[in-house]
Amino acid sequence: MWPELRDEIELELAQLRRLLDVFSGIRGKTRTNGPDQVQIMALGGLLHSFYNGVENIFKRVTVHIDGVSPNGRYWHSHLLDNMARATPYRPLVITESTGEKLRDYMNFRHVFRHAYSFELMWSKMEKLVLELEPTLNLLESELEQFIQAIDRRTWKF
């Protein structure tokens, strides 16, 4: 169970890094010039995909270690909250402060799924796009700490 989960986390992180690399050109352009409507739509897709990848990691942790599948009306939010709490089976996966940063991405994903893409507003997305790289770096660091804690076998599951 554990080696598989570690491999799955590492694969998802690699996919997230690749996602940011694919969009590096358009992300760079937004730092100097505001994006046009088509670029805003593309960046909305980037933010949506980014949080999907993050959530994939959290779902895998929940299924592999906690032994449950996320469900219920608010499962997305509960899953994120649970990753910032230790359980008898695992240490915390992320800190509360990282959870709060990721909540903004989760909330944007909800908007992206339910709005017409031409309604997206750069002013609501800009910070998320500009913070992608530091947020991913932080997530990678905290996941590495999580993996090390499991590897040291300081937690039983």
Secondary structure, DSSP 8 states (H G I E B T S, - for coil): -HHHHHHHHHHHHHHHHHHHHHTHHHHHHHHHS---HHHHHHHHHHHHHHHHHHHHHHHHHIIIII-----STTHHHHHHHHHTS-BTTB--SS-HHHHHHHHHHHHHHHHHHHS-GGG--HHHHHHHHHTHHHHHHHHHHHHHHHHHHHHTT-S--
